Amino acid sequence: MRLLSLLAVLALAVPAVAQPALDAEAARAQPLDGGKMWLFEDPPTEYLQETYGFAPDEAWYRRARLASLRMPGCSASFVSPNGLVLTNHHCAQRHIVAVDRGGEGLLDDGFQPETSAEERRVPGLFMDQAVAIDDVTDAMSAAVDAAETDAEREAAFEAAEAAVTARLLAEYGITSPNPDTDDFVVQVVALYDGGKYSAYTFRRYRDVRLAMAPEQALGFFGGDPDNFTYPRYAADFALFRIYGDDGQPLDSPEYFPLSAEGVEAGSLVFVIGNPGSTSRGLTVAELEFLRDAGLAGTYRFIQTREAALRAYLATGMDSDPDVLRSRIFGLSNSRKAYGGRLDGLSDPIIIARRADAERAFRAASPEAAALIDQQAAIQAEKMEMAAAYRAFPTLFNRNYGSALMKRARALAMGDAEAAAAVEASADLLERAYLIAEVDALRRYYQEQDLALPEAIDGPSAEVAADRLLETSMAAMPSADPQEAEYDPAVALVRGLLPEIQAFSSASAGLRAREADVARQLGRVRFATFGNSVPPDATFSLRFTDGVVMGYPYNGTLAPPMTTLYGLFDRYHSFCSSGASDPCEWDLPARWLEAQERMDLSTPVNFTSTSDTIGGNSGSGVVNRDGELVGLNFDRTIEGLVRDYIYAPERGRNVMVDTRLVVEALTNVYGLNGLVTEIRDGTLRP
């Protein structure tokens, strides 16, 4: 690999001109700012040898590749020679529900069959194993690079991918590829924005059965408050088993054997899985636009809708509070994710580091400098519409938008049928949604120093929203377009529609130009630095190295590992008498009964400097010997800026320790057959 080329460029770059408040050294770009999501087809052997005195051989990479699996939205690993697969509980949730035979409550109570014969096939679930990776850059580039428009480029990619797929699958005797039924499938992935193309041939396993799952209370221990945090105490694991065409457990000779010792502070670990997507190739101008406009409106939208749902839940009026809690969690998860990204982009050190790297890129390539300038000009055009970017994309939202505003839009367009079809929300929610939308529109006009339309004028968004609820016929499902001509809400929306249409057209054009420049810039970056910087995540197989260690947080220190002592302490501290119901740290009766049998010094979760992101959930974590020590399940909120830069000082990835898995299987669930299988490979009865 060419890591030294990047180091040399950074060394020769013009020194960063830091703001007075910034530490000049901290503001310098680092060689690994682009991350450590390494390709199996381009392993960083020199870097690993220099950093750890360890260079995996071909056998190590082969086993790591074949022992790793991809499932919808997540990663997983073979952990026995009998098709046993380990992944996260949160990756298994919907599949647990899918095998529930009605009223069993498997999500709440878990699934702990004592024999393999009781394992349940999950309808529709498949898992993919990367059996081959081929460089198809020449074939794909010849087709795609000749295209001039996005539509032509997409068509050329699909045609070239089909040709590559047919050629590769012919080696497996497949002459008429059908990904819905074939045992082998091919996916062509564009890396470095098309600077390189890799074809991944997967063995697709379609007979996947649930073998074990703990209770939801353990899989998501700590609930939303602990989400994206550390120290953590979640038993976020589940086991599946893949079966062969003969209906017997699959023979899987390439798997991760269990480490007897586990990890300790300072241990080298590798996380092997399928990171979903990152945006580390964005220019500084693009990052600043996201910070100042692109993410801001979405974040405010999520905040207001979550607050509305929480207030509604507190009334006890909803007929299905479990569904409502699930919606609240989805919004809360998004709020933390967007908030973490915004916090990172608001850190001047992060922006300064990215700016320093951009100066180095400019110095190394005049072509890059020109493209960076083009991208900056596009972002400047977008910033001229910043108020619209903050207000319009979330207006009239299907799931969390005001019914009055959606009816007003339909009436303004003369569509009585669409107006009547708008579903009403509970009164409390409708008022909260309308206040939020009125507030967003007031901001839109005020940011441009424009007078507020009469419908939303007044001392506050609350006053204006209440007035609309009282006076607009759009508050009622039966509103008639012919009678709505002078309705205040309809008049408001009628005046907005041309502006929204103009924004939609302009932003689409800017988006196309932006994507074209980004594609060119990605290729120039690859031509300049080669594989010394790994490509952005593409939900394809990668591995990342890291060291187990804690970190400073909240004025104190986070330990590298948590233990069962802490798990039970969380229960006793939060879920004592008088605690809120439900308590996010509650424990099932069987766990409380097992407390005296358990070794409370057993590690539960641990953290490292590995480079992970969404899609890495369920990834196997191994030591230098390729032995399983954990599975990845989260990252800390400080590390959410990893979408844009790898900055290990800002956060960690979080993993379940396999010693917790063994302890729980043994002393809580009594599944000694599974423990024996994980330890020595003997198929459980």
N, C-alpha and C positions, 0 to 999 in steps of 0.2 A: 504494500500500500504506500501512498505518498503523503504521509503525515508531515514529513519534514518540509514539503513544499509549502504547506500552510503555515508552519512555524516560521519559515523564512520570510514569507510575505508579511506576516504580522510583525516580525522584527524590523522590517524595512519601512513599514507604514509610517505616515506622518503621525507624530505623537498626538494622543487625544488632548484636546483643549477642554479640560474639565471646568465646570462651573466652580466658583470659589468654595461652595459647600461640599463638593465632591472630593473624595480621596482619589487622586490621580491614578494610583496603581489599581484601585478597585474598578475604575472606569475603563480600564484597558480590556480589549477583547482577549478571551482565553482560547487556547487551541481546541478545546472540547465544547465550546459554546454551541456548536452545531449538533452536539449530542453523541450518544454511544449506541444507537440502534443499528448494530452491525449486520451486514448481509452475510449469509452463509456462503454465497458465491464469491464474496470479497472479504474474507476474514482478516482482521487487523493483527496479523501474527507478530509483526515487529513491535507494534504498540504494546501488546500483551506481554511480550518477552521483556521489554524495557521497563514496563510498569510493575509487573508482578513476578518477573523471573519465571514465567510459565507460558509455554506456547502449546496449545492443544494440537494434537496430531490429527491426521485425516480420520482415523477411527473414532476419535472423540467427537469430531464434527458430525460424522455419519450417524452415530448413535443419538446425539443430541437432536439431529434433524428428524430421524425416524421415530424417536420416542415422543416427539411433540406433535400435538394435534390442534386443528382449528375447528371450532364449532360456531354456530351463528352468534356473532357479537363477542365471542370470548375465545380463550385458549384453554388447552388441557394437556395432559400427559399420560402416557402409559406408565403404570407403576407396578406391573407384574407381568410375567410371561403369558398370562392367561386373559389378556384383553382388558384388565382392570384399569380404569381411567380415573384420574383425580382432577377436579376442577373446583371452582368456587360455588358455594351455595347460591349466591345471587345470580350466577350464570345458569343454575339448575332450577330456579324458582318456577318458571312457567312449565317446565317439563315435569316437575313434581306434581303440579296441579293437573297436568295432562294425564297422569296415570292414576289419579285419585278416582276410586270407583263409586263416588257419590256418597258424601257425608262422612268420609273417613277422616277428613281434616289432616291430610298428610303434610300440608304446609305448616300448620301449627304444631303438630305432634311429631313430625319427622317420619322417616321410613327406614326401618331397621330389620329387614328380612334375615333370618338365621341361615338360610341356604341359598345357593346360586339358583336353584330351581324356582325360588320365589321372586327373583328379580323381574322387573316389569318392563316390557318393551315400550319405548316412548314413540308415539306416532309422529312421523314426519321428521324426527331428529336424525341428523347425519353428522359425522365427524370426518375431517379430511387429514390425510397424512401426506406430506410432501415427499414423494418417492424419487423425484428428479427435478433439477433446476437447470434450464438451458438458456444460454445467452442467445437471444434472437434479435439483437439490436439491428443488424444489417437488414434483415428481412422487413422488420417493422418500419425502420427509418425510411427505407426506399419507398414504401407505400405512403406513409403519413406525411413525410416532409414535402411531398409534391402537392399536397392539398393546400388550397388558398383560403378557404372559409372554414368556420367551425363545423358546419354541416358536412362539408367534404372531408374534413379531417376525421370526424367521427365515423363516417361511412368507410373511409380508407382503413381506419384502425380495426373496425369490425371485420372487414374482408380479409385483412392480413392476419388477424387473430384466428379467423376460421381456417385459413390455410395452414398456419402453424399448428393449430389444434389437430387438424386432420393428419398432418404428417407425424406428429408425436404419438397420437393415439393408435396409429396404424401399427406401431411397435408392440401394442398390447392386443392386437387382433381386432380393434374396433374400427370398422369401415364407415359406419353411419353414426357419428357422435350424437348422443342424446344425454345431456347432463342430468335429466330427471330420472334416468334408469341405469346409466352406465356405472361400472365399478371404478372407472378412471375418468377424471375430468382434467381439463387444462385451463389455466388462467394466465393471460399475458398481462404483466404489470409494467406500467411506465414508471421508471425511476429517474430521478434528477430531471423531472419535467420532460422526459423523452430523450435525455442524453444517453440513456441505457434502457434496454427492455429485457426483462427476464420472463421466461415461460415456466410456470410451476405446474408440474404434473402431480395430481393428487390421487391417492387411493381413497375413494369415498366409501366409508362404511355406513350402511343404512340400517343395520340391526343393532340399535343401541338401547341398552336396558338400564334402568335405575337400579343401583345396587345398594345404596345407603344415602341417607340425608339426615342431618340433625334437625332439630326444631328451628323454626324461623327465628325464635327468640335468641338462639345462639348464633345462627348464621348472620343475623343483623343486630348483634348485641350492641347496645348503645344507641341504636336507631339514628335518627337524623342528627341529634346533638354530636354524636361521635363521628359522623360521616366526614371524610376528608380531614381527619385529625389523627394525632398520635400524641401520647401513648394510647394504645388500642387493645381490645380484649375480645375480638370476634372469632368464633369458630366457623369461619366462612369457608367451609369445604363441603364437598359432596362427591360421591363415587358412582360411576357408571361402569358398565361392562359392554364391550363390543363382542358380538357373536359373528361367527363365520357363516358362509353359505350353507354349511351342514347343520346349522342350528346349535352348534357347540361353541363354548367360549373360544375366542380367537387366539390362535398361536401368535404371540407378539414377542419375539425374541429380543427386539430392541426396546428396552424400557429403562426407566431410571430406578435403580435399586435404592433402598432406603439407607441413608447414612446412620450409622450406629451412634456417632458422636454429636451430630447436629452442628450448629454454628455457635460462635462466641464473638465477642467484640473483636473487630479486626479481621474476621474471616472474609476471604474472597468468595463471592457468589456470582453466579450467572443466571439471569432471568431469560427464559427461552419461550417465546410466544409470538403473538401477532399484534403489535401496536397498531391502533386504528388510523389516526391521522394527526399530523402536526403541520405547522405553518412557519417553519424556521427559515424559509427562504424569502419571507416578506422583507421588503425594504423598510428603512426607518420611517419614511413618509407613510407607508401603509400602516405600520404599527401606530403611529401618532393619530392617523385617521380613526383606527379602531378604538383607540383610547378616548378620543375626543367626541366621536360621533357614532361610529359603527356599532359599538357594543353598548353605549350609554342608554339608548332608547330601549333596547331589549332588556337590559338589566333593570331599569325602572319598571318596565312592564311586568317582569317576573315578580319584583318586590310587591307591587300593588296587588297583583292577583293572589299571591300567597297570603298576604295580610287579609284580603277579603275572605278567602276560604277558611282561614283560621278563625276569624271572627264568626263566620257562619257555623263552623263546627262547634264553637263554644255555646251556641244557642241550643244545641241538642235537637234541632228541628229536622235535620236531614234523615231521610228514611233508610239510607245505607251509609252509615258513618265509616265503614271499612273502606268503601270505594272512595269516599271523600278524603280519608286519611292518605290513601294511595296517591290521589291527585296532589294533595299537599306535599307529600314527599317528593313527587316528581318535580314540582316547582321549587321546593327547597333545595333539592340536589342541583337544579339548574342555577338557582341563585348563588349557591356557593361556588359553582364552577365559573360562572361569569364574573362573580365578585373577585375570585382569586386571580383570574386573568387580568381584570382591570387593576387590581392592586399591584400586580407585577408590572404592568405597562405604565403605572403611575410612579414607579420607582425610578428616579433619575439615573441611578447606577445601571439599571437594566438597559435603558435607552442609550446611555453613554457607551456601554459595551457594544451594543449593536451598531452604534454609529462608528465606533473605532474599527470594527470588523468591516463595515461598509467602506471606510476610507482605504483599508487595506485592499479590498476588492477593486476599488477604483484604480489604485496605484498599480495593481497587477494586470489590469485589462482596460484599455481605452474603450473597447466595445461595451464592457460592463458599465463604465462611467456614463456612457451615452444612454444606455437602457435605464439606469437608475434615475437619471434626469427625466427621462420620459415618464417613468412611473411617478416621480414626484409631481410632475405637471398634471397627471391624471388625478392624483390625490388632491391637488389644489382645486381642481374643478369640482371634485366631490365635496370638498369642504365648503364651497360656495353654496351647496345645498345641504349643509349640515343639519339645519333645522328640520328639513324634510326627512333626512335619514333617521333623525331621532323620533319623529312623530308618525310618519306614514306606514312603515312596514308592519307595525303592530295594530293599526287601526282596523276595526271591523273583524277582529279575530274570531274565528269560528267557535273555539272552545271557551274563550275567556273574554269575549267582547260584549258590549252592551247590546241587548236586544233592541232597545229603542234606536240606537245608531244604525244597526243593521237593517231595521225596517225603514228608517229614514233614507238609507241609501237605495233600497229597492223602490221606495215610493218616488224618489227623485229621478229614478230611471224608468218610472211608469210601469213597474212590474208588481202588480197586486198579488199575483200568485206567490212570488218570492217573499213578499212582505208577510203574507199570511203563514208561510212555512217557517218563519223564524221562531225558534223555540224560546219560550219565556224562561228566565232564571228566577230563582227565589228573590223576593223583594229586596232583601238585604244585599244579595250579590249584585242584583241589577243596579242598585244605587251606587255601590262601590265601583263597579265596572264603569258606570257612566261618569262618575266623578273623575276616575283615572283618565278616561278618554278626553273629557273636557279639559282637564289639566294639561294633557299632552298637547292639545290643540291651542290652548292659551299660550303655552310655552313657544309653540311654533310661530305664532304671530308676534309675540313679544320679543323673541330673539331676532326678528327681522325689523323691529321697531314699527310694526304695523298696528293699526287700530283693531281692536277685538271686534269680531262680528257681534251683532246685537244679541244673538242667541246665547253666546257664552260670555257676554260682558257682565260686569258686576264685581263685587269685592272679593269673591273667591270662587274656585271651581265648585265647591259644595253648594253655594247659593245658586250658581248658574245651573248645575245639574238638577237640583230640586225644582227649579222653575221649569225646566224642560219636562220633567216627570209630571208636573201639574198641568202644563199647557199644551204639550205636543200629542197629537193623535197617534204618533208613532209609538207611544207607550202601550197602545192596544193592538192586538193581533189583527183586528178586523178593519184596520185603517184603509180608506179608499183613496187611491191616487188622485182622482178627480177633485176630491175635497181637500187635498193636502198641499195645494199650490202655495198657500201662504202660511203653512205650518212652520214654526220657527226651526225645528230640527231638520225638516226637509229643505228649507231654504239654506240652512247652514251647509248641509251636505252638497246641495246642488252647486253652491259656490265653490266648494272644495274639489269636486270631481275633476274639473279641468286641471287644477294644480296637481292632483294626484296622478292623473294620466300623463301630464308633462314630466313629472318626476319619474314615473315608471319607465317612460320611453328613454329619458336621458340617462337614468341609472343603468338600464340594460345596455345601452351603447358604451358607457364607461366601463361596465363590467367586462364586456367583450374585449375592449382595448387593453384593459388591465390584465386579463388572462393571457392575451397574446404576448404582452411584454414580459410577464412573469415566466411564460414558457421559454422565451428566448433567453431570459436572464438565467434560468435554471440550467440551460444547456451550456451557457458561457461559464457558469460556476463549475460545472462538471469538467469542462475542457481546461479550466484553470487549475483546479485543485484535485481533480481525479477523485478517487475513493478515500482520500484522507478525511473527508467529511461524509458521513453516511447520508443517504437520501432521506427526505421526509418520510414519515410513517405512511404505509399504504395498506394496512391490514394483511401484510404478507409476513412470512417467517423471518424473524430477526433474533439476535441474542444481544444482551447487554451485560457488561461487567459492573461490579460495584463492591463496596466494602461495607460490612456490617458495622454500623456506628450510630450512636445517638447524636443529638444536636441541641444547641441552645434554643429555648423557646419560652415565651411568656415570663421572662426574667429568671428562669431556672434552667434545668437540663432535662432532656428526655432521655431515658435509658435506651440502650440498643435493643433490649428485649423486655417484654412484660411477662408476668407469670400468673398462674392461677390464684395466687394470693391476691393480686390486684383485681382479677375478675370477680371473685367473691366479695372483695371489699366494695366494688362498685355496686353490687347488689345490696349489700347491707347499708351502704351509705345513702343510696337513692331510693330504695324500695322498701324502707321500713314503714311502719304503720303511719298513715296520714299522707303517704306519697301519692302523687297524681296517678290516676288510672286512665290509660295503661301506663305503666312505668317502663321506660325504654331499657332499663337494666334488669328487668325481671328475669328470674331463672325458673325453668320447669322443675316440678317436684323431684324428678329423677336426678337432676343435677344437685339439688340440695341434699338429697339422701346420699348421694355418692361423695359428698365433700370429705367425709372422714376416711374414705378409701383412697382418695386421690393424693398424689404427690403434688402438693401445692407449689412446689418450686419449679414445676414443669413450665417451660416457656410457652406462651400463648401466641404472641405476635412479635415480630422483629422488624427492624428497618435498616435500609442500606442506601448507598449512593447510586444504585442502578437507575438507568434511564428508562422509565416506563410511562405509559399513558393509557387511555381507554382502549380496550381490545386486549391489553395485557392481563386483564382479569382472568384468573385460572392458570396463568403461565407457571410451568414448573420452575423451581429455583434449585440449582444444583451447585455443588462445590467443585473444586478443580478436578476431582476424580470422577465427576459425572454422577455423583450420588445425590439423591433427592434430600433436600433439607427444608423445603417449604414450598408455598405457592403464593404468587402475588395476588393481592386483591384491592389495593387502593394506593393513593398517594396523599400527601398532606396538602392542606389548602395553600400553604406557602409555595408549594411546588407546582401549582396549576399554571404558572407562567411558562412551564415547559412546553406548552403549545408553541412558544416563540423562541425559547432559548433554554439550553440545559444549564441550570445554575444550581449545583448540588448544595451550595450553602443556604439556599432558600427553602429547602424541603427535602423530603425523603419519599421513597416508595415503601409501602407497608405490606408485610407478608405474614401468612399463617405458618407457624412452626410445625413441622411434621411430628415433633414430639408431643404436641397437643393432640394431633390426630390420633396417634397411637394411644395416648392416655385416655382420651374420650372413648375410643372404640373398646378399650379394655375395661375400664372401671365405671363407665357410665352406661354403655350400651351392651356390654357383655358379648361383643362380636369378636371373639377370639379367633375364629376362622379367618376373618378378614385380616386381623393383625398378623397371623402366621403367613398369610399369602403375601402381604406387603413386605414382611421381613425376609422370607426365604423362598417365595415364589410358588408355594404349594397351593393349588386351587382349593378354595374352601368347599366344603361338602355341598 
